[in-house]
Amino acid sequence: DDAEAEPTALRKELRHHLRGRLARYKQPRMLHLVDALPRTSTGKISRHALRDAAKGREVAGP
């Protein structure tokens, strides 16, 4: 199914991109794709909302 293959291809492409630019120890071990990042009322990325979302979900590895 194309809908399932697209995120897999995106993850693969992103990992390839990061390998060429970051030392191995700086590369993220896990990637979670989202449609949009939560924002505060001033338009900044809400780190608290990201942290809360990460706590509530099972994290999948590479």
PyMOL Python script that loads the backbone (N, CA, C, O; Angstrom):
from pymol import cmd

cmd.read_pdbstr("""\
ATOM      1  N   ASP A   1       0.845  -1.189   0.000  1.00  0.00           N
ATOM      2  CA  ASP A   1       0.000   0.000   0.000  1.00  0.00           C
ATOM      3  C   ASP A   1       0.885   1.245   0.000  1.00  0.00           C
ATOM      4  O   ASP A   1       1.841   1.331   0.771  1.00  0.00           O
ATOM      5  N   ASP A   2       0.569   2.205  -0.861  1.00  0.00           N
ATOM      6  CA  ASP A   2       1.374   3.417  -0.986  1.00  0.00           C
ATOM      7  C   ASP A   2       1.368   4.257   0.282  1.00  0.00           C
ATOM      8  O   ASP A   2       2.376   4.881   0.614  1.00  0.00           O
ATOM      9  N   ALA A   3       0.252   4.281   0.990  1.00  0.00           N
ATOM     10  CA  ALA A   3       0.156   5.084   2.208  1.00  0.00           C
ATOM     11  C   ALA A   3       1.119   4.583   3.274  1.00  0.00           C
ATOM     12  O   ALA A   3       1.677   5.380   4.028  1.00  0.00           O
ATOM     13  N   GLU A   4       1.317   3.279   3.344  1.00  0.00           N
ATOM     14  CA  GLU A   4       2.242   2.712   4.319  1.00  0.00           C
ATOM     15  C   GLU A   4       3.679   2.801   3.843  1.00  0.00           C
ATOM     16  O   GLU A   4       4.584   2.950   4.663  1.00  0.00           O
ATOM     17  N   ALA A   5       3.912   2.714   2.553  1.00  0.00           N
ATOM     18  CA  ALA A   5       5.264   2.746   2.007  1.00  0.00           C
ATOM     19  C   ALA A   5       5.866   4.140   2.089  1.00  0.00           C
ATOM     20  O   ALA A   5       7.078   4.281   2.250  1.00  0.00           O
ATOM     21  N   GLU A   6       5.035   5.170   1.981  1.00  0.00           N
ATOM     22  CA  GLU A   6       5.539   6.545   1.981  1.00  0.00           C
ATOM     23  C   GLU A   6       6.297   6.902   3.262  1.00  0.00           C
ATOM     24  O   GLU A   6       7.416   7.406   3.163  1.00  0.00           O
ATOM     25  N   PRO A   7       5.740   6.665   4.476  1.00  0.00           N
ATOM     26  CA  PRO A   7       6.511   6.974   5.684  1.00  0.00           C
ATOM     27  C   PRO A   7       7.800   6.163   5.787  1.00  0.00           C
ATOM     28  O   PRO A   7       8.816   6.671   6.261  1.00  0.00           O
ATOM     29  N   THR A   8       7.764   4.919   5.353  1.00  0.00           N
ATOM     30  CA  THR A   8       8.964   4.088   5.389  1.00  0.00           C
ATOM     31  C   THR A   8      10.031   4.662   4.471  1.00  0.00           C
ATOM     32  O   THR A   8      11.201   4.726   4.848  1.00  0.00           O
ATOM     33  N   ALA A   9       9.644   5.077   3.278  1.00  0.00           N
ATOM     34  CA  ALA A   9      10.591   5.672   2.335  1.00  0.00           C
ATOM     35  C   ALA A   9      11.128   6.992   2.869  1.00  0.00           C
ATOM     36  O   ALA A   9      12.308   7.296   2.697  1.00  0.00           O
ATOM     37  N   LEU A  10      10.276   7.772   3.511  1.00  0.00           N
ATOM     38  CA  LEU A  10      10.706   9.051   4.076  1.00  0.00           C
ATOM     39  C   LEU A  10      11.712   8.836   5.197  1.00  0.00           C
ATOM     40  O   LEU A  10      12.720   9.538   5.274  1.00  0.00           O
ATOM     41  N   ARG A  11      11.442   7.871   6.062  1.00  0.00           N
ATOM     42  CA  ARG A  11      12.389   7.558   7.148  1.00  0.00           C
ATOM     43  C   ARG A  11      13.737   7.122   6.572  1.00  0.00           C
ATOM     44  O   ARG A  11      14.792   7.548   7.044  1.00  0.00           O
ATOM     45  N   LYS A  12      13.689   6.276   5.556  1.00  0.00           N
ATOM     46  CA  LYS A  12      14.914   5.777   4.936  1.00  0.00           C
ATOM     47  C   LYS A  12      15.717   6.932   4.324  1.00  0.00           C
ATOM     48  O   LYS A  12      16.934   7.006   4.489  1.00  0.00           O
ATOM     49  N   GLU A  13      15.030   7.821   3.625  1.00  0.00           N
ATOM     50  CA  GLU A  13      15.692   8.968   3.007  1.00  0.00           C
ATOM     51  C   GLU A  13      16.267   9.908   4.068  1.00  0.00           C
ATOM     52  O   GLU A  13      17.373  10.424   3.907  1.00  0.00           O
ATOM     53  N   LEU A  14      15.525  10.130   5.142  1.00  0.00           N
ATOM     54  CA  LEU A  14      16.000  11.001   6.213  1.00  0.00           C
ATOM     55  C   LEU A  14      17.227  10.408   6.892  1.00  0.00           C
ATOM     56  O   LEU A  14      18.189  11.124   7.171  1.00  0.00           O
ATOM     57  N   ARG A  15      17.202   9.107   7.160  1.00  0.00           N
ATOM     58  CA  ARG A  15      18.373   8.466   7.779  1.00  0.00           C
ATOM     59  C   ARG A  15      19.599   8.572   6.870  1.00  0.00           C
ATOM     60  O   ARG A  15      20.706   8.822   7.348  1.00  0.00           O
ATOM     61  N   HIS A  16      19.407   8.384   5.576  1.00  0.00           N
ATOM     62  CA  HIS A  16      20.511   8.511   4.623  1.00  0.00           C
ATOM     63  C   HIS A  16      21.069   9.935   4.653  1.00  0.00           C
ATOM     64  O   HIS A  16      22.285  10.127   4.649  1.00  0.00           O
ATOM     65  N   HIS A  17      20.197  10.914   4.683  1.00  0.00           N
ATOM     66  CA  HIS A  17      20.597  12.320   4.732  1.00  0.00           C
ATOM     67  C   HIS A  17      21.396  12.607   6.009  1.00  0.00           C
ATOM     68  O   HIS A  17      22.433  13.270   5.959  1.00  0.00           O
ATOM     69  N   LEU A  18      20.916  12.111   7.141  1.00  0.00           N
ATOM     70  CA  LEU A  18      21.586  12.361   8.413  1.00  0.00           C
ATOM     71  C   LEU A  18      22.938  11.665   8.493  1.00  0.00           C
ATOM     72  O   LEU A  18      23.879  12.214   9.067  1.00  0.00           O
ATOM     73  N   ARG A  19      23.051  10.467   7.927  1.00  0.00           N
ATOM     74  CA  ARG A  19      24.330   9.747   7.936  1.00  0.00           C
ATOM     75  C   ARG A  19      25.437  10.547   7.269  1.00  0.00           C
ATOM     76  O   ARG A  19      26.592  10.496   7.693  1.00  0.00           O
ATOM     77  N   GLY A  20      25.083  11.283   6.230  1.00  0.00           N
ATOM     78  CA  GLY A  20      26.083  12.068   5.518  1.00  0.00           C
ATOM     79  C   GLY A  20      26.447  13.370   6.202  1.00  0.00           C
ATOM     80  O   GLY A  20      27.408  14.027   5.804  1.00  0.00           O
ATOM     81  N   ARG A  21      25.688  13.759   7.234  1.00  0.00           N
ATOM     82  CA  ARG A  21      25.902  15.060   7.847  1.00  0.00           C
ATOM     83  C   ARG A  21      26.206  15.041   9.339  1.00  0.00           C
ATOM     84  O   ARG A  21      26.745  16.010   9.874  1.00  0.00           O
ATOM     85  N   LEU A  22      25.867  13.952  10.009  1.00  0.00           N
ATOM     86  CA  LEU A  22      26.076  13.883  11.451  1.00  0.00           C
ATOM     87  C   LEU A  22      26.932  12.682  11.824  1.00  0.00           C
ATOM     88  O   LEU A  22      26.868  11.629  11.189  1.00  0.00           O
ATOM     89  N   ALA A  23      27.731  12.863  12.861  1.00  0.00           N
ATOM     90  CA  ALA A  23      28.476  11.729  13.408  1.00  0.00           C
ATOM     91  C   ALA A  23      27.463  10.698  13.908  1.00  0.00           C
ATOM     92  O   ALA A  23      26.350  11.053  14.294  1.00  0.00           O
ATOM     93  N   ARG A  24      27.847   9.440  13.901  1.00  0.00           N
ATOM     94  CA  ARG A  24      26.915   8.365  14.273  1.00  0.00           C
ATOM     95  C   ARG A  24      26.284   8.597  15.647  1.00  0.00           C
ATOM     96  O   ARG A  24      25.092   8.348  15.826  1.00  0.00           O
ATOM     97  N   TYR A  25      27.066   9.068  16.612  1.00  0.00           N
ATOM     98  CA  TYR A  25      26.521   9.249  17.953  1.00  0.00           C
ATOM     99  C   TYR A  25      25.520  10.407  18.028  1.00  0.00           C
ATOM    100  O   TYR A  25      24.765  10.502  18.996  1.00  0.00           O
ATOM    101  N   LYS A  26      25.502  11.275  17.037  1.00  0.00           N
ATOM    102  CA  LYS A  26      24.561  12.401  17.015  1.00  0.00           C
ATOM    103  C   LYS A  26      23.272  12.075  16.260  1.00  0.00           C
ATOM    104  O   LYS A  26      22.308  12.838  16.329  1.00  0.00           O
ATOM    105  N   GLN A  27      23.245  10.976  15.556  1.00  0.00           N
ATOM    106  CA  GLN A  27      22.069  10.599  14.776  1.00  0.00           C
ATOM    107  C   GLN A  27      20.978  10.072  15.707  1.00  0.00           C
ATOM    108  O   GLN A  27      21.267   9.328  16.644  1.00  0.00           O
ATOM    109  N   PRO A  28      19.732  10.454  15.453  1.00  0.00           N
ATOM    110  CA  PRO A  28      18.647   9.964  16.315  1.00  0.00           C
ATOM    111  C   PRO A  28      18.472   8.457  16.169  1.00  0.00           C
ATOM    112  O   PRO A  28      18.598   7.912  15.072  1.00  0.00           O
ATOM    113  N   ARG A  29      18.183   7.795  17.272  1.00  0.00           N
ATOM    114  CA  ARG A  29      17.948   6.351  17.236  1.00  0.00           C
ATOM    115  C   ARG A  29      16.544   6.040  16.744  1.00  0.00           C
ATOM    116  O   ARG A  29      16.306   4.992  16.144  1.00  0.00           O
ATOM    117  N   MET A  30      15.615   6.954  17.001  1.00  0.00           N
ATOM    118  CA  MET A  30      14.225   6.743  16.616  1.00  0.00           C
ATOM    119  C   MET A  30      13.690   7.986  15.917  1.00  0.00           C
ATOM    120  O   MET A  30      14.093   9.110  16.215  1.00  0.00           O
ATOM    121  N   LEU A  31      12.787   7.761  14.995  1.00  0.00           N
ATOM    122  CA  LEU A  31      12.121   8.858  14.292  1.00  0.00           C
ATOM    123  C   LEU A  31      10.621   8.659  14.425  1.00  0.00           C
ATOM    124  O   LEU A  31      10.117   7.546  14.278  1.00  0.00           O
ATOM    125  N   HIS A  32       9.918   9.735  14.702  1.00  0.00           N
ATOM    126  CA  HIS A  32       8.457   9.682  14.760  1.00  0.00           C
ATOM    127  C   HIS A  32       7.938  10.785  13.854  1.00  0.00           C
ATOM    128  O   HIS A  32       8.181  11.966  14.105  1.00  0.00           O
ATOM    129  N   LEU A  33       7.232  10.409  12.811  1.00  0.00           N
ATOM    130  CA  LEU A  33       6.716  11.384  11.860  1.00  0.00           C
ATOM    131  C   LEU A  33       5.363  11.910  12.321  1.00  0.00           C
ATOM    132  O   LEU A  33       4.490  11.143  12.728  1.00  0.00           O
ATOM    133  N   VAL A  34       5.203  13.219  12.251  1.00  0.00           N
ATOM    134  CA  VAL A  34       3.936  13.858  12.612  1.00  0.00           C
ATOM    135  C   VAL A  34       3.533  14.814  11.496  1.00  0.00           C
ATOM    136  O   VAL A  34       4.377  15.279  10.730  1.00  0.00           O
ATOM    137  N   ASP A  35       2.257  15.100  11.411  1.00  0.00           N
ATOM    138  CA  ASP A  35       1.766  16.038  10.395  1.00  0.00           C
ATOM    139  C   ASP A  35       2.178  17.469  10.711  1.00  0.00           C
ATOM    140  O   ASP A  35       2.496  18.244   9.808  1.00  0.00           O
ATOM    141  N   ALA A  36       2.170  17.818  11.996  1.00  0.00           N
ATOM    142  CA  ALA A  36       2.528  19.179  12.406  1.00  0.00           C
ATOM    143  C   ALA A  36       3.034  19.146  13.846  1.00  0.00           C
ATOM    144  O   ALA A  36       2.657  18.271  14.626  1.00  0.00           O
ATOM    145  N   LEU A  37       3.884  20.100  14.189  1.00  0.00           N
ATOM    146  CA  LEU A  37       4.379  20.214  15.553  1.00  0.00           C
ATOM    147  C   LEU A  37       3.433  21.104  16.353  1.00  0.00           C
ATOM    148  O   LEU A  37       2.931  22.101  15.835  1.00  0.00           O
ATOM    149  N   PRO A  38       3.186  20.745  17.626  1.00  0.00           N
ATOM    150  CA  PRO A  38       2.306  21.583  18.443  1.00  0.00           C
ATOM    151  C   PRO A  38       2.959  22.940  18.705  1.00  0.00           C
ATOM    152  O   PRO A  38       4.169  23.030  18.909  1.00  0.00           O
ATOM    153  N   ARG A  39       2.159  23.968  18.696  1.00  0.00           N
ATOM    154  CA  ARG A  39       2.673  25.332  18.871  1.00  0.00           C
ATOM    155  C   ARG A  39       2.010  26.010  20.068  1.00  0.00           C
ATOM    156  O   ARG A  39       0.890  25.680  20.458  1.00  0.00           O
ATOM    157  N   THR A  40       2.739  26.966  20.632  1.00  0.00           N
ATOM    158  CA  THR A  40       2.191  27.787  21.706  1.00  0.00           C
ATOM    159  C   THR A  40       1.356  28.905  21.090  1.00  0.00           C
ATOM    160  O   THR A  40       1.290  29.035  19.868  1.00  0.00           O
ATOM    161  N   SER A  41       0.730  29.700  21.926  1.00  0.00           N
ATOM    162  CA  SER A  41      -0.082  30.814  21.427  1.00  0.00           C
ATOM    163  C   SER A  41       0.760  31.871  20.718  1.00  0.00           C
ATOM    164  O   SER A  41       0.228  32.670  19.946  1.00  0.00           O
ATOM    165  N   THR A  42       2.075  31.883  20.975  1.00  0.00           N
ATOM    166  CA  THR A  42       2.959  32.845  20.304  1.00  0.00           C
ATOM    167  C   THR A  42       3.607  32.266  19.052  1.00  0.00           C
ATOM    168  O   THR A  42       4.405  32.938  18.398  1.00  0.00           O
ATOM    169  N   GLY A  43       3.265  31.014  18.713  1.00  0.00           N
ATOM    170  CA  GLY A  43       3.771  30.408  17.488  1.00  0.00           C
ATOM    171  C   GLY A  43       5.042  29.594  17.642  1.00  0.00           C
ATOM    172  O   GLY A  43       5.543  29.030  16.669  1.00  0.00           O
ATOM    173  N   LYS A  44       5.567  29.528  18.854  1.00  0.00           N
ATOM    174  CA  LYS A  44       6.773  28.726  19.080  1.00  0.00           C
ATOM    175  C   LYS A  44       6.384  27.255  19.228  1.00  0.00           C
ATOM    176  O   LYS A  44       5.244  26.933  19.563  1.00  0.00           O
ATOM    177  N   ILE A  45       7.346  26.370  18.975  1.00  0.00           N
ATOM    178  CA  ILE A  45       7.084  24.937  19.152  1.00  0.00           C
ATOM    179  C   ILE A  45       6.935  24.648  20.643  1.00  0.00           C
ATOM    180  O   ILE A  45       7.778  25.045  21.447  1.00  0.00           O
ATOM    181  N   SER A  46       5.872  23.963  21.000  1.00  0.00           N
ATOM    182  CA  SER A  46       5.587  23.648  22.397  1.00  0.00           C
ATOM    183  C   SER A  46       6.344  22.388  22.811  1.00  0.00           C
ATOM    184  O   SER A  46       5.928  21.270  22.507  1.00  0.00           O
ATOM    185  N   ARG A  47       7.440  22.585  23.495  1.00  0.00           N
ATOM    186  CA  ARG A  47       8.237  21.437  23.953  1.00  0.00           C
ATOM    187  C   ARG A  47       7.473  20.612  24.979  1.00  0.00           C
ATOM    188  O   ARG A  47       7.600  19.388  25.020  1.00  0.00           O
ATOM    189  N   HIS A  48       6.679  21.284  25.806  1.00  0.00           N
ATOM    190  CA  HIS A  48       5.899  20.559  26.816  1.00  0.00           C
ATOM    191  C   HIS A  48       4.895  19.616  26.157  1.00  0.00           C
ATOM    192  O   HIS A  48       4.739  18.472  26.584  1.00  0.00           O
ATOM    193  N   ALA A  49       4.221  20.094  25.124  1.00  0.00           N
ATOM    194  CA  ALA A  49       3.252  19.247  24.420  1.00  0.00           C
ATOM    195  C   ALA A  49       3.958  18.083  23.727  1.00  0.00           C
ATOM    196  O   ALA A  49       3.434  16.969  23.697  1.00  0.00           O
ATOM    197  N   LEU A  50       5.139  18.333  23.172  1.00  0.00           N
ATOM    198  CA  LEU A  50       5.907  17.251  22.541  1.00  0.00           C
ATOM    199  C   LEU A  50       6.303  16.200  23.570  1.00  0.00           C
ATOM    200  O   LEU A  50       6.176  15.000  23.328  1.00  0.00           O
ATOM    201  N   ARG A  51       6.780  16.662  24.713  1.00  0.00           N
ATOM    202  CA  ARG A  51       7.195  15.750  25.781  1.00  0.00           C
ATOM    203  C   ARG A  51       6.008  14.920  26.262  1.00  0.00           C
ATOM    204  O   ARG A  51       6.131  13.710  26.452  1.00  0.00           O
ATOM    205  N   ASP A  52       4.860  15.567  26.459  1.00  0.00           N
ATOM    206  CA  ASP A  52       3.666  14.849  26.911  1.00  0.00           C
ATOM    207  C   ASP A  52       3.210  13.817  25.884  1.00  0.00           C
ATOM    208  O   ASP A  52       2.807  12.713  26.248  1.00  0.00           O
ATOM    209  N   ALA A  53       3.273  14.172  24.612  1.00  0.00           N
ATOM    210  CA  ALA A  53       2.884  13.239  23.551  1.00  0.00           C
ATOM    211  C   ALA A  53       3.831  12.043  23.511  1.00  0.00           C
ATOM    212  O   ALA A  53       3.395  10.911  23.303  1.00  0.00           O
ATOM    213  N   ALA A  54       5.119  12.290  23.707  1.00  0.00           N
ATOM    214  CA  ALA A  54       6.107  11.207  23.684  1.00  0.00           C
ATOM    215  C   ALA A  54       5.904  10.253  24.859  1.00  0.00           C
ATOM    216  O   ALA A  54       6.103   9.046  24.717  1.00  0.00           O
ATOM    217  N   LYS A  55       5.518  10.773  25.998  1.00  0.00           N
ATOM    218  CA  LYS A  55       5.274   9.927  27.167  1.00  0.00           C
ATOM    219  C   LYS A  55       4.065   9.026  26.961  1.00  0.00           C
ATOM    220  O   LYS A  55       4.018   7.918  27.496  1.00  0.00           O
ATOM    221  N   GLY A  56       3.089   9.490  26.190  1.00  0.00           N
ATOM    222  CA  GLY A  56       1.843   8.758  26.017  1.00  0.00           C
ATOM    223  C   GLY A  56       1.846   7.745  24.900  1.00  0.00           C
ATOM    224  O   GLY A  56       0.869   7.015  24.736  1.00  0.00           O
ATOM    225  N   ARG A  57       2.915   7.674  24.123  1.00  0.00           N
ATOM    226  CA  ARG A  57       2.913   6.749  22.991  1.00  0.00           C
ATOM    227  C   ARG A  57       4.034   5.734  23.142  1.00  0.00           C
ATOM    228  O   ARG A  57       5.068   6.006  23.753  1.00  0.00           O
ATOM    229  N   GLU A  58       3.807   4.568  22.576  1.00  0.00           N
ATOM    230  CA  GLU A  58       4.871   3.573  22.510  1.00  0.00           C
ATOM    231  C   GLU A  58       5.810   3.998  21.405  1.00  0.00           C
ATOM    232  O   GLU A  58       5.372   4.282  20.291  1.00  0.00           O
ATOM    233  N   VAL A  59       7.084   4.044  21.699  1.00  0.00           N
ATOM    234  CA  VAL A  59       8.058   4.512  20.723  1.00  0.00           C
ATOM    235  C   VAL A  59       8.604   3.326  19.951  1.00  0.00           C
ATOM    236  O   VAL A  59       9.063   2.343  20.533  1.00  0.00           O
ATOM    237  N   ALA A  60       8.546   3.433  18.639  1.00  0.00           N
ATOM    238  CA  ALA A  60       9.055   2.373  17.766  1.00  0.00           C
ATOM    239  C   ALA A  60      10.483   2.693  17.364  1.00  0.00           C
ATOM    240  O   ALA A  60      10.822   3.856  17.142  1.00  0.00           O
ATOM    241  N   GLY A  61      11.300   1.699  17.270  1.00  0.00           N
ATOM    242  CA  GLY A  61      12.685   1.875  16.855  1.00  0.00           C
ATOM    243  C   GLY A  61      12.797   2.062  15.364  1.00  0.00           C
ATOM    244  O   GLY A  61      11.795   2.232  14.671  1.00  0.00           O
ATOM    245  N   PRO A  62      14.029   2.029  14.869  1.00  0.00           N
ATOM    246  CA  PRO A  62      14.268   2.238  13.433  1.00  0.00           C
ATOM    247  C   PRO A  62      13.581   1.199  12.634  1.00  0.00           C
ATOM    248  O   PRO A  62      13.665   1.208  11.406  1.00  0.00           O
TER     249      PRO A  62
END
""", "prot")
cmd.dss("prot")
cmd.show_as("cartoon", "prot")
cmd.util.cbc("prot")
cmd.orient("prot")
